[in-house]
């Protein structure tokens, strides 16, 4: 059987979108917020020598010289005055009293007048972590040998931020190459470190350890903490009393004691990080006219160095490789400056469109937020929805009613009579209803549904209210009820 091999050449035409490096950079800039953009610009200025920051207008040479002479004269006069004051102060100072007040340790908190006190951050120290606090106690425990301390360190390093042990004894035994009984012994010892209840494997063990330490481990308390935490969480105290066959008042007294314990003993040593939000835009009213201002405080104004531009124009001084390098860097700098300017214009254009659609919100507040989707703004400014999505991503605006993420203004609609209302406005009304409820008789989702329909004319399903409540981080009515 013969096999014929042949080669053919065929020409075809096709169209495809090619993302050039410049276009990719422009898209990336749209997604950055103000701080991220400032960091990127700083990095570009380090890698591209032709980029430089625009300096403020310089004073004339004569004015500068006059100012320098004036400053030098003031400095000499100030130095002479301080020297005289120091000599007089040294003569008059009571050194015995100074040394007595300061003490042997030389504490910065004593021995100083208010003017001479060190800076406020002189005595600051980093907070103690949970692991450091426990390791210190482990090292101070006298009846532990080196192997047991090594097991204790392994246990401590396997605790989560709430102070619970995240692994089982079998894994610890394999890691430490020790018997599970020995690990259990060290674990029990660590559980009575400060804070008591640390290194527990579950909530029940944490509460029982604290009860034993405090001497409140009665039979009723232990039974509730061991077998009825589910009913305790749902606040079904009557069920606990029925199952344990005790008076409900006794159950309430026991629960009052249990609620005084700490279910997360490690959280007090967690490092809380507060993230400050720096708005990318400011929207305010000036003389009955709404103004939109970009926050460019941390963003330097860029320009291309005239020195390197002149070097690139010289043909004979440099070889082709150097000249090509300069031309490439200048072209890259020009594109970056152009992309940043285009980004700022696009953000302003999107914010102006949002202000147009959400005029009532800026005038009256969150209750007047109207439904809006990305397509509304995209059609208004003749851009693609993906571009609007990138612009609104991780960016914030300072308004008269607070700081909001740009995506906050885009939300679904809910029927409100003959018109529609934004879902965020409904969430705000749910928050207000729950905030005004009596603690001993919280309103249910069904009651919230009826209030919204009767008082605000908003028809919404009960399951939708439950979904919004979960999104707001609010518990159900039976778990919000306060009996004790």
VEXDREN-2710 file (C-alpha; in Angstrom, 1 decimal):
% VEXDREN-2710
k/r/px/py/pz
1/UNK/0.0/0.0/0.0
2/UNK/1.5/3.3/-1.1
3/UNK/1.5/6.4/1.0
4/UNK/1.5/9.8/-0.7
5/UNK/3.0/12.7/1.2
6/UNK/2.4/16.3/0.0
7/UNK/2.7/19.8/1.3
8/UNK/0.3/22.7/0.6
9/UNK/0.4/26.4/1.4
10/UNK/-2.9/28.1/2.2
11/UNK/-3.5/31.8/2.9
12/UNK/-6.3/32.8/5.3
13/UNK/-7.4/36.1/6.8
14/UNK/-8.7/36.5/10.3
15/UNK/-9.3/39.3/12.8
16/UNK/-8.3/39.1/16.5
17/UNK/-7.8/41.6/19.3
18/UNK/-4.2/42.0/20.3
19/UNK/-3.5/43.6/23.6
20/UNK/-0.3/45.6/23.2
21/UNK/1.9/46.2/26.3
22/UNK/0.7/49.8/26.3
23/UNK/-2.9/48.8/26.3
24/UNK/-2.4/46.3/29.0
25/UNK/-0.8/49.0/31.1
26/UNK/-3.7/51.4/30.5
27/UNK/-6.2/48.7/31.6
28/UNK/-4.1/47.9/34.7
29/UNK/-4.0/51.6/35.7
30/UNK/-7.8/51.8/35.6
31/UNK/-8.1/49.0/38.2
32/UNK/-5.6/50.7/40.7
33/UNK/-6.8/52.9/43.5
34/UNK/-5.1/56.0/44.5
35/UNK/-2.5/54.4/46.8
36/UNK/-1.7/51.6/44.4
37/UNK/-1.2/54.1/41.6
38/UNK/1.1/56.2/43.7
39/UNK/3.2/53.1/44.5
40/UNK/3.3/52.1/40.8
41/UNK/4.4/55.6/39.8
42/UNK/7.2/55.5/42.5
43/UNK/8.4/52.2/41.1
44/UNK/8.4/53.5/37.5
45/UNK/10.4/56.6/38.6
46/UNK/13.0/54.2/40.0
47/UNK/13.3/52.0/36.9
48/UNK/12.9/54.8/34.2
49/UNK/15.6/57.4/34.5
50/UNK/13.9/59.9/32.1
51/UNK/10.9/60.2/34.4
52/UNK/11.0/63.0/37.0
53/UNK/8.6/64.9/39.2
54/UNK/7.5/68.4/38.3
55/UNK/9.1/70.7/40.8
56/UNK/7.2/73.8/42.0
57/UNK/8.0/77.1/40.6
58/UNK/11.4/78.3/41.7
59/UNK/12.1/81.7/43.2
60/UNK/14.4/84.1/41.4
61/UNK/18.1/83.9/42.2
62/UNK/18.1/87.3/44.0
63/UNK/15.2/86.4/46.2
64/UNK/16.7/83.0/47.1
65/UNK/20.0/84.6/48.0
66/UNK/18.2/87.2/50.2
67/UNK/16.2/84.5/51.9
68/UNK/19.4/82.4/52.5
69/UNK/21.2/85.4/54.1
70/UNK/18.2/86.1/56.3
71/UNK/18.0/82.5/57.4
72/UNK/21.7/82.3/58.2
73/UNK/21.6/85.5/60.3
74/UNK/18.6/84.1/62.3
75/UNK/20.3/80.8/62.8
76/UNK/23.5/82.5/64.2
77/UNK/21.4/84.7/66.5
78/UNK/19.4/81.7/67.7
79/UNK/22.5/79.6/68.3
80/UNK/24.1/82.4/70.3
81/UNK/21.0/82.9/72.4
82/UNK/20.6/79.1/73.1
83/UNK/24.3/78.9/74.1
84/UNK/23.9/81.7/76.7
85/UNK/20.7/80.1/78.1
86/UNK/22.4/76.7/78.4
87/UNK/25.4/78.1/80.3
88/UNK/23.0/79.9/82.7
89/UNK/20.8/76.8/83.1
90/UNK/23.8/74.6/83.9
91/UNK/25.0/77.0/86.7
92/UNK/21.5/77.2/88.3
93/UNK/20.5/73.5/88.0
94/UNK/20.1/71.4/91.2
95/UNK/21.9/68.3/90.0
96/UNK/21.2/66.4/93.3
97/UNK/17.4/66.7/92.8
98/UNK/17.7/65.8/89.1
99/UNK/19.6/62.6/89.9
100/UNK/17.2/61.6/92.7
101/UNK/14.1/62.2/90.4
102/UNK/15.6/60.4/87.5
103/UNK/16.6/57.3/89.4
104/UNK/19.2/54.7/88.7
105/UNK/17.5/53.2/85.7
106/UNK/17.4/56.4/83.8
107/UNK/13.8/56.2/82.9
108/UNK/12.6/58.5/80.3
109/UNK/9.4/59.2/82.3
110/UNK/11.2/60.9/85.1
111/UNK/13.9/63.6/85.5
112/UNK/12.6/65.6/82.5
113/UNK/10.7/68.8/82.4
114/UNK/7.8/69.0/79.9
115/UNK/10.0/70.8/77.3
116/UNK/12.9/68.3/77.6
117/UNK/10.7/65.1/77.5
118/UNK/11.6/62.7/74.7
119/UNK/9.3/62.1/71.7
120/UNK/5.9/60.4/72.3
121/UNK/7.0/57.2/70.5
122/UNK/10.2/56.8/72.7
123/UNK/8.6/54.4/75.0
124/UNK/6.3/52.5/72.6
125/UNK/6.7/48.8/72.2
126/UNK/5.2/46.2/69.9
127/UNK/2.2/44.3/71.4
128/UNK/2.8/40.8/72.9
129/UNK/1.5/38.1/70.7
130/UNK/-0.4/35.1/72.0
131/UNK/2.5/32.7/71.1
132/UNK/5.1/34.9/72.8
133/UNK/2.9/35.1/76.0
134/UNK/2.4/31.3/76.1
135/UNK/6.1/30.5/75.3
136/UNK/7.2/32.8/78.1
137/UNK/5.0/30.8/80.6
138/UNK/6.2/27.6/79.1
139/UNK/9.8/28.5/79.8
140/UNK/9.0/29.6/83.3
141/UNK/7.3/26.3/84.1
142/UNK/9.9/24.5/86.4
143/UNK/8.8/20.9/86.2
144/UNK/9.2/20.5/82.4
145/UNK/12.3/18.9/80.7
146/UNK/13.6/19.8/77.3
147/UNK/11.5/17.3/75.4
148/UNK/8.3/18.4/77.1
149/UNK/9.1/22.0/76.4
150/UNK/9.6/21.1/72.7
151/UNK/6.2/19.4/72.7
152/UNK/4.7/22.5/74.3
153/UNK/6.2/24.8/71.7
154/UNK/4.7/22.6/68.9
155/UNK/1.2/22.8/70.6
156/UNK/1.5/26.6/71.0
157/UNK/2.5/27.1/67.3
158/UNK/-0.6/25.1/66.3
159/UNK/-3.1/27.4/67.9
160/UNK/-5.4/29.7/65.8
161/UNK/-6.1/33.3/66.6
162/UNK/-8.9/32.4/68.9
163/UNK/-6.6/30.2/71.0
164/UNK/-8.0/26.8/69.8
165/UNK/-5.8/23.8/68.9
166/UNK/-6.2/23.3/65.1
167/UNK/-4.7/19.8/64.9
168/UNK/-5.4/16.5/66.7
169/UNK/-3.1/14.5/69.0
170/UNK/-2.2/11.9/66.4
171/UNK/-0.6/14.6/64.1
172/UNK/1.1/16.1/67.1
173/UNK/2.4/12.7/68.2
174/UNK/3.8/12.1/64.7
175/UNK/5.4/15.6/64.5
176/UNK/7.0/15.4/68.0
177/UNK/7.7/11.7/67.8
178/UNK/6.2/11.2/71.3
179/UNK/3.4/9.2/72.9
180/UNK/-0.1/10.7/72.7
181/UNK/-0.4/10.3/76.5
182/UNK/2.6/12.6/77.0
183/UNK/1.2/15.2/74.6
184/UNK/-2.2/15.0/76.4
185/UNK/-0.4/15.7/79.7
186/UNK/1.5/18.8/78.3
187/UNK/-1.7/20.0/76.6
188/UNK/-3.7/19.9/79.9
189/UNK/-0.9/21.9/81.5
190/UNK/-0.9/24.6/78.8
191/UNK/-4.7/24.8/79.0
192/UNK/-4.3/26.3/82.5
193/UNK/-1.8/28.9/81.3
194/UNK/-3.0/32.5/81.1
195/UNK/-5.5/33.0/79.6
196/UNK/-7.2/29.9/81.1
197/UNK/-8.9/27.7/78.5
198/UNK/-6.3/28.2/75.9
199/UNK/-5.3/25.3/73.6
200/UNK/-8.8/23.7/73.9
201/UNK/-9.9/21.5/71.1
202/UNK/-13.5/22.7/71.1
203/UNK/-15.8/25.1/72.9
204/UNK/-17.0/22.6/75.4
205/UNK/-13.4/21.8/76.6
206/UNK/-12.6/25.5/76.8
207/UNK/-15.6/26.3/79.0
208/UNK/-15.0/23.2/81.2
209/UNK/-11.4/24.2/81.8
210/UNK/-12.4/27.7/82.9
211/UNK/-15.1/26.3/85.2
212/UNK/-12.6/24.0/86.9
213/UNK/-10.1/26.8/87.3
214/UNK/-12.7/29.1/88.8
215/UNK/-14.3/26.5/91.0
216/UNK/-17.7/26.7/89.4
217/UNK/-17.8/23.3/87.8
218/UNK/-21.1/22.2/89.3
219/UNK/-22.9/19.2/87.8
220/UNK/-25.5/21.4/86.1
221/UNK/-22.9/23.7/84.6
222/UNK/-20.8/20.8/83.3
223/UNK/-23.9/19.1/81.8
224/UNK/-25.0/22.3/80.0
225/UNK/-21.4/23.0/78.7
226/UNK/-21.0/19.3/77.6
227/UNK/-24.3/18.4/76.0
228/UNK/-26.5/21.4/75.5
229/UNK/-24.4/24.1/73.8
230/UNK/-26.7/24.0/70.7
231/UNK/-29.8/24.8/72.8
232/UNK/-27.7/27.5/74.6
233/UNK/-26.8/29.1/71.3
234/UNK/-30.4/29.2/70.1
235/UNK/-31.4/30.4/73.6
236/UNK/-33.9/27.6/74.1
237/UNK/-33.5/27.6/77.8
238/UNK/-36.9/25.9/78.4
239/UNK/-35.7/22.9/76.4
240/UNK/-32.6/22.5/78.5
241/UNK/-34.7/22.7/81.7
242/UNK/-37.1/20.0/80.4
243/UNK/-34.3/17.6/79.3
244/UNK/-32.4/18.0/82.5
245/UNK/-35.6/17.9/84.6
246/UNK/-34.6/20.9/86.7
247/UNK/-36.3/24.2/87.3
248/UNK/-36.0/26.8/84.5
249/UNK/-34.8/29.4/87.0
250/UNK/-31.9/27.2/88.0
251/UNK/-31.0/26.8/84.3
252/UNK/-31.0/30.6/83.9
253/UNK/-28.7/31.0/86.9
254/UNK/-26.3/28.4/85.5
255/UNK/-26.4/30.0/82.0
256/UNK/-25.7/33.4/83.5
257/UNK/-22.5/31.9/85.0
258/UNK/-21.5/30.2/81.7
259/UNK/-22.0/33.4/79.7
260/UNK/-19.5/35.1/82.0
261/UNK/-16.7/32.8/80.6
262/UNK/-14.6/33.6/77.6
263/UNK/-15.3/31.4/74.6
264/UNK/-12.3/32.8/72.6
265/UNK/-9.5/33.2/75.1
266/UNK/-6.9/34.0/72.5
267/UNK/-8.6/36.9/70.8
268/UNK/-7.3/39.4/73.4
269/UNK/-3.8/38.9/72.1
270/UNK/-4.7/39.2/68.4
271/UNK/-3.1/42.2/66.6
272/UNK/-6.0/44.3/65.4
273/UNK/-5.3/46.0/62.2
274/UNK/-7.4/49.0/61.3
275/UNK/-7.3/49.8/57.6
276/UNK/-7.7/53.4/56.8
277/UNK/-9.6/54.2/53.6
278/UNK/-8.2/57.1/51.5
279/UNK/-10.9/58.3/49.1
280/UNK/-10.0/58.5/45.4
281/UNK/-12.5/61.3/44.8
282/UNK/-14.3/64.0/46.7
283/UNK/-17.9/65.0/45.9
284/UNK/-19.2/68.2/47.6
285/UNK/-21.5/71.0/47.0
286/UNK/-20.2/74.5/46.5
287/UNK/-22.5/77.5/45.9
288/UNK/-25.4/75.1/44.9
289/UNK/-23.3/73.3/42.4
290/UNK/-21.9/69.8/42.9
291/UNK/-18.1/69.5/42.5
292/UNK/-16.0/66.4/41.7
293/UNK/-12.4/66.6/42.7
294/UNK/-9.8/63.8/42.3
295/UNK/-7.5/63.1/45.3
296/UNK/-4.0/63.6/43.8
297/UNK/-2.3/64.4/47.1
298/UNK/0.0/61.4/47.0
299/UNK/0.4/61.3/43.3
300/UNK/3.4/63.2/41.9
301/UNK/3.1/65.2/38.7
302/UNK/5.3/63.5/36.1
303/UNK/7.3/65.0/33.2
304/UNK/10.2/63.8/31.0
305/UNK/13.6/65.0/31.9
306/UNK/14.8/67.7/29.4
307/UNK/18.4/66.5/29.9
308/UNK/17.7/63.0/28.7
309/UNK/15.5/64.3/25.9
310/UNK/18.4/66.5/24.6
311/UNK/20.7/63.5/24.8
312/UNK/18.4/61.4/22.7
313/UNK/18.3/64.2/20.1
314/UNK/22.1/64.1/19.7
315/UNK/23.1/61.8/16.8
316/UNK/26.9/61.7/17.1
317/UNK/27.6/61.6/20.8
318/UNK/26.2/58.1/21.4
319/UNK/26.1/54.8/19.7
320/UNK/22.9/53.3/18.4
321/UNK/22.4/51.0/21.4
322/UNK/22.4/53.9/23.9
323/UNK/20.2/56.1/21.7
324/UNK/17.7/53.3/21.2
325/UNK/17.6/52.8/25.0
326/UNK/16.9/56.5/25.6
327/UNK/14.2/56.6/22.9
328/UNK/12.5/53.5/24.3
329/UNK/12.5/54.9/27.9
330/UNK/11.2/58.3/26.7
331/UNK/8.4/56.6/24.7
332/UNK/7.5/54.4/27.8
333/UNK/7.4/57.5/30.0
334/UNK/5.2/59.4/27.5
335/UNK/2.8/56.5/27.4
336/UNK/2.7/56.3/31.2
337/UNK/1.9/60.0/31.5
338/UNK/-0.7/59.8/28.9
339/UNK/-2.3/56.7/30.4
340/UNK/-2.5/58.3/33.9
341/UNK/-4.1/61.4/32.4
342/UNK/-6.6/59.2/30.5
343/UNK/-7.3/57.3/33.7
344/UNK/-8.1/60.4/35.7
345/UNK/-10.4/61.7/33.0
346/UNK/-12.2/58.3/32.8
347/UNK/-12.7/58.2/36.6
348/UNK/-14.1/61.7/36.6
349/UNK/-16.4/60.9/33.7
350/UNK/-17.8/57.8/35.5
351/UNK/-18.2/59.7/38.8
352/UNK/-20.0/62.5/37.0
353/UNK/-22.4/59.9/35.5
354/UNK/-23.0/58.4/38.9
355/UNK/-23.7/61.8/40.4
356/UNK/-26.2/62.4/37.5
357/UNK/-28.1/59.2/38.2
358/UNK/-27.9/59.3/42.0
359/UNK/-28.7/63.0/42.5
360/UNK/-31.2/62.3/45.2
361/UNK/-28.7/60.2/47.2
362/UNK/-26.2/63.0/47.3
363/UNK/-28.9/65.5/48.2
364/UNK/-30.9/63.5/50.8
365/UNK/-29.1/60.4/51.9
366/UNK/-29.0/56.6/51.6
367/UNK/-32.8/56.1/51.7
368/UNK/-33.0/57.8/48.3
369/UNK/-30.5/55.6/46.5
370/UNK/-32.0/54.5/43.2
371/UNK/-31.4/51.2/41.4
372/UNK/-28.6/51.3/38.9
373/UNK/-26.5/48.8/36.9
374/UNK/-23.2/49.2/35.0
375/UNK/-24.9/49.4/31.7
376/UNK/-26.7/52.6/32.7
377/UNK/-23.4/54.4/33.3
378/UNK/-21.7/52.7/30.3
379/UNK/-24.4/53.9/27.9
380/UNK/-24.4/57.4/29.4
381/UNK/-20.6/57.9/28.9
382/UNK/-20.3/55.7/25.7
383/UNK/-18.0/53.2/27.2
384/UNK/-18.0/49.4/27.7
385/UNK/-19.4/47.9/30.9
386/UNK/-16.0/46.2/31.6
387/UNK/-14.4/49.6/31.6
388/UNK/-16.9/51.0/34.1
389/UNK/-16.4/47.9/36.2
390/UNK/-12.6/48.4/36.3
391/UNK/-13.0/52.1/37.2
392/UNK/-15.4/51.3/40.1
393/UNK/-13.2/48.4/41.5
394/UNK/-11.7/49.1/44.9
395/UNK/-12.2/52.9/44.7
396/UNK/-13.9/55.1/47.2
397/UNK/-15.5/58.5/47.2
398/UNK/-16.0/61.0/50.0
399/UNK/-19.6/62.3/50.0
400/UNK/-21.5/64.5/52.4
401/UNK/-23.0/61.2/53.8
402/UNK/-19.7/59.4/54.3
403/UNK/-17.2/57.4/52.4
404/UNK/-18.6/54.8/49.9
405/UNK/-17.1/52.4/47.5
406/UNK/-18.1/53.2/43.9
407/UNK/-19.7/49.8/43.5
408/UNK/-22.1/50.8/46.3
409/UNK/-24.1/52.9/43.9
410/UNK/-24.8/49.9/41.7
411/UNK/-27.5/47.6/43.1
412/UNK/-30.6/45.7/42.1
413/UNK/-34.2/47.0/42.2
414/UNK/-37.2/46.1/44.4
415/UNK/-40.8/47.0/43.6
416/UNK/-42.0/50.0/45.5
417/UNK/-45.5/50.9/44.4
418/UNK/-45.3/52.2/40.9
419/UNK/-41.6/52.8/41.1
420/UNK/-38.5/50.7/42.1
421/UNK/-36.3/51.1/45.1
422/UNK/-32.6/50.1/45.5
423/UNK/-31.8/47.0/47.5
424/UNK/-29.3/49.1/49.7
425/UNK/-32.1/51.4/50.7
426/UNK/-34.2/48.3/51.8
427/UNK/-31.2/47.0/53.8
428/UNK/-30.9/50.4/55.5
429/UNK/-34.6/50.2/56.5
430/UNK/-34.2/46.7/57.9
431/UNK/-31.2/48.0/60.0
432/UNK/-33.4/50.8/61.4
433/UNK/-36.3/48.4/62.2
434/UNK/-34.0/46.0/64.1
435/UNK/-32.1/48.8/65.9
436/UNK/-35.5/50.0/67.4
437/UNK/-36.8/46.6/68.4
438/UNK/-37.2/45.7/72.1
439/UNK/-34.3/43.4/73.3
440/UNK/-36.7/40.9/75.0
441/UNK/-39.0/40.7/72.0
442/UNK/-37.1/41.1/68.7
443/UNK/-39.0/41.4/65.4
444/UNK/-39.0/38.3/63.2
445/UNK/-38.4/38.3/59.4
446/UNK/-42.1/38.0/58.8
447/UNK/-42.8/41.0/61.1
448/UNK/-40.1/43.0/59.2
449/UNK/-41.8/42.0/55.9
450/UNK/-45.2/43.3/57.2
451/UNK/-43.7/46.6/58.5
452/UNK/-42.0/47.3/55.2
453/UNK/-45.2/46.6/53.3
454/UNK/-47.5/48.6/55.6
455/UNK/-45.3/51.6/56.5
456/UNK/-43.1/51.9/53.4
457/UNK/-45.1/50.2/50.6
458/UNK/-42.3/47.8/49.9
459/UNK/-43.3/44.3/48.9
460/UNK/-40.5/41.9/49.6
461/UNK/-40.5/38.1/50.4
462/UNK/-39.5/36.9/53.8
463/UNK/-36.6/34.8/52.4
464/UNK/-35.3/37.9/50.8
465/UNK/-35.3/39.7/54.1
466/UNK/-33.5/36.7/55.7
467/UNK/-30.9/37.0/52.9
468/UNK/-30.4/40.7/53.4
469/UNK/-30.2/40.2/57.2
470/UNK/-27.4/37.6/56.7
471/UNK/-25.6/39.9/54.4
472/UNK/-25.7/42.6/57.1
473/UNK/-24.3/40.1/59.7
474/UNK/-27.5/40.2/61.9
475/UNK/-28.7/37.1/63.8
476/UNK/-32.2/35.7/63.6
477/UNK/-34.8/36.9/66.0
478/UNK/-34.7/34.0/68.4
479/UNK/-30.9/34.4/68.7
480/UNK/-31.2/38.2/69.2
481/UNK/-33.6/37.7/72.1
482/UNK/-32.1/38.8/75.4
483/UNK/-33.6/37.0/78.4
484/UNK/-30.8/37.4/80.9
END
